[in-house]
Amino acid sequence: MKREIEKILEEKTLVIDKMIERYIPRKYNRNSLIFTLGPPRYEYNVEAINKGIADPVWEFLDRGGKRWRPNLFLLVCEALGVEPEKLLDFAIIPEVIHNGTLMIDDVEDASEIRRGKPCTYKLFGLDIAINTGNVMYYLPLLALIKNKDKLLMEKQNRIYEIYLQEMIRLSFGQAMDIAWHKGLAKANEKQYLQMCIYKTGTLARMAAKMAAVLAGASDNTVERMGRFAETIAVAFQIQDDVLDLVGKKFAEKKGGLGQDITEGKRSLMIIHTLEKAEPEDKKKLLEILSAHTTDQKMRYEAISIIKKYGSIRYAEEFAKSMIEEGWKEIDKLLQPSDAKEKLRAFAHYLVERKI
């Protein structure tokens, strides 16, 4: 089933990117700008818009990415008995937003590398990167605006409500994460998990809840599908953090093992280590995190302290248990089907991947 999930991700990525192009063209022209903005009162500067939006958007999207959020959207649709192709336009909403958040994250974290290449702000400048990241929060909503005649007003309102609530949560989750890695506040395990639910869980929850609403599911089903999605998203984030420390292939695309150490990130493993470590090890780890060092030897020293207290193994087991917990949320909710089995395999894939 793992190979089947990988095949789905590969095949759907092309379809999803083509759908994104419908709403965010690789190159704008007058017609596509009228589609996006309406007729100009004076005159568009098409070249400026392409240089300032289309070029950085597609330079970033063409780097790849797992596209797992729109695939989650489509799998939820299928598991709820709706042909996913009929709702493909809406699957792009959480994906475009996600890539916008990455662009902004890289500015906020002063990151160097994203998906094996210099971060967008390094290539295009801070101003363009910030503006492009922000516009990616809103552009995919064109899928709703342009298809409103196909949706009941009740569904439209519910989708907008989900979007607004989740975007608020996203920013609050990011605020917590920033405050921690800047040393402005301390975090315990429960607070870390709540941050993840807001920061990483938000767009998965948005994808699943929107899919369930559009599939005509009950309010109870919408909420439970959302809870399942946020749970597997947190597990996905924990696995991402594990791979940052021990996944060599994964780390190659980020510029080496321990990029989260440089950022000073308070991951589940860091929190666990700080709770378990002897005073000397705790002091040393905090010093390295506070230094925001790019020295690989210091990163390795931090990783060795984390390993010493079994924190990586702890995080791996925690993520796996979350997947099982998440599945219980919807197991009895969904009727037996091939789509249901694919959804379960998909959830497990997110924490078993090595890249």
Secondary structure, 3 states (H helix, E strand, C coil): CHHHHHHHHHHHHHHHHHHHHHHCCCCCCHHHHHHHHCCCCCCCCHHHHHHHHHHHHHHHHCCCCCCHHHHHHHHHHHHCCCCHHHHHHHHHHHHHHHHHHHHHHHHHHCCCEECCEECHHHHHCHHHHHHHHHHCCCHHHHHHHCCHHHCCHHHHHHHHHHHHHHHHHHHHHHHHHHHHHCCCCCCCHHHHHHHHHHHCHHHHHHHHHHHHHHCCCCHHHHHHHHHHHHHHHHHHHHHHHHHHHHCHHHHHCCCCCCHHHHHCCCCHHHHHHHHHCCHHHHHHHHHHHHHCCCCHHHHHHHHHHHHHCCHHHHHHHHHHHHHHHHHHHHCCCCCCCHHHHHHHHHHHHHHHCCC
